[in-house]
Amino acid sequence: MAEFLFLMHSDTREPVIETNWTAYTERLVSIGAMRAGSAIGGGRSFRHSGQPARLTDHIVGYLKIEAESIDHAVTMLDGNPTYEANGTVEIRELPQSR
């Protein structure tokens, strides 16, 4: 099994129904896929020397899930409130540690 991040963007075209998050995450827990998740608040960027990159403020939340493949992870988008509100959900695979 591999681990993936679902990165929710703030570009929804319809209102996100916040109460749907509970049902969605409970479903991920019930199938054994949910590992972690949270909304992401404001912050600041830092670099040791020089100007840091701009803060990525369009990413507003994440979920860490376990799936057999990225195609399997895609099937878990059904019910995701950001996805259902016609917003972007970026899926990124996490490197496996040895």
C-alpha positions as CSV (number, residue, x, y, z in Angstrom):
1,M,0.0,0.0,0.0
2,A,1.1,3.5,-0.7
3,E,0.3,6.8,1.1
4,F,-1.2,9.8,-0.7
5,L,-2.0,13.4,0.2
6,F,-5.3,14.9,-1.0
7,L,-4.6,18.7,-1.1
8,M,-7.8,20.7,-1.2
9,H,-7.6,24.0,-3.1
10,S,-9.8,27.1,-2.5
11,D,-11.1,27.3,-6.0
12,T,-14.5,25.7,-5.5
13,R,-17.2,26.9,-7.9
14,E,-20.0,26.0,-5.6
15,P,-20.4,26.4,-1.8
16,V,-18.6,23.6,0.2
17,I,-21.1,22.0,2.5
18,E,-18.9,21.8,5.6
19,T,-21.1,19.2,7.4
20,N,-20.3,16.7,4.6
21,W,-16.7,16.5,5.9
22,T,-17.7,14.3,8.8
23,A,-19.5,11.7,6.7
24,Y,-16.7,11.7,4.1
25,T,-13.9,11.2,6.6
26,E,-15.9,8.6,8.5
27,R,-16.3,6.6,5.2
28,L,-12.5,6.8,4.7
29,V,-12.0,5.6,8.3
30,S,-14.5,2.7,7.8
31,I,-12.6,1.4,4.7
32,G,-9.2,1.7,6.5
33,A,-7.8,4.4,4.2
34,M,-7.8,7.5,6.5
35,R,-4.4,8.3,8.1
36,A,-4.7,12.1,9.0
37,G,-6.2,15.3,7.8
38,S,-6.9,18.9,8.7
39,A,-7.8,22.3,7.4
40,I,-4.8,24.5,6.8
41,G,-4.7,28.1,8.2
42,G,-2.5,31.0,7.4
43,G,1.2,31.0,7.9
44,R,4.5,32.5,6.7
45,S,7.3,31.3,4.4
46,F,11.0,31.3,5.5
47,R,14.4,30.8,3.8
48,H,17.7,30.8,5.5
49,S,19.1,33.4,3.1
50,G,17.3,35.5,0.6
51,Q,13.7,36.0,-0.3
52,P,11.5,32.9,0.4
53,A,8.9,31.6,-2.0
54,R,5.4,33.0,-1.6
55,L,3.1,31.3,0.8
56,T,0.8,28.8,-1.0
57,D,-2.5,30.2,0.3
58,H,-4.8,28.4,-2.2
59,I,-4.3,25.1,-0.4
60,V,-6.8,25.1,2.4
61,G,-6.7,21.5,3.7
62,Y,-5.2,18.0,3.4
63,L,-6.0,14.4,3.9
64,K,-3.4,11.6,4.2
65,I,-4.8,8.3,2.9
66,E,-3.6,4.9,2.1
67,A,-4.4,3.3,-1.2
68,E,-3.1,0.6,-3.5
69,S,-2.3,3.0,-6.3
70,I,-3.1,6.6,-7.4
71,D,-6.0,5.2,-9.5
72,H,-7.4,3.6,-6.3
73,A,-6.9,7.0,-4.5
74,V,-8.9,8.7,-7.3
75,T,-11.9,6.4,-6.5
76,M,-11.9,7.9,-3.0
77,L,-12.7,11.4,-4.2
78,D,-16.4,10.6,-4.4
79,G,-18.0,12.5,-1.5
80,N,-15.1,14.8,-0.9
81,P,-16.8,18.2,-0.2
82,T,-14.2,20.2,-2.2
83,Y,-14.4,17.8,-5.2
84,E,-18.2,17.7,-5.0
85,A,-18.2,21.6,-5.0
86,N,-16.3,21.5,-8.3
87,G,-13.0,22.4,-6.6
88,T,-9.5,21.1,-7.2
89,V,-8.2,18.2,-5.2
90,E,-4.5,17.6,-5.9
91,I,-3.4,14.0,-5.2
92,R,0.3,13.5,-4.4
93,E,2.0,10.2,-3.6
94,L,4.3,10.2,-0.6
95,P,7.7,8.5,-1.0
96,Q,7.9,5.2,0.8
97,S,10.5,5.1,3.6
98,R,12.8,2.2,3.8
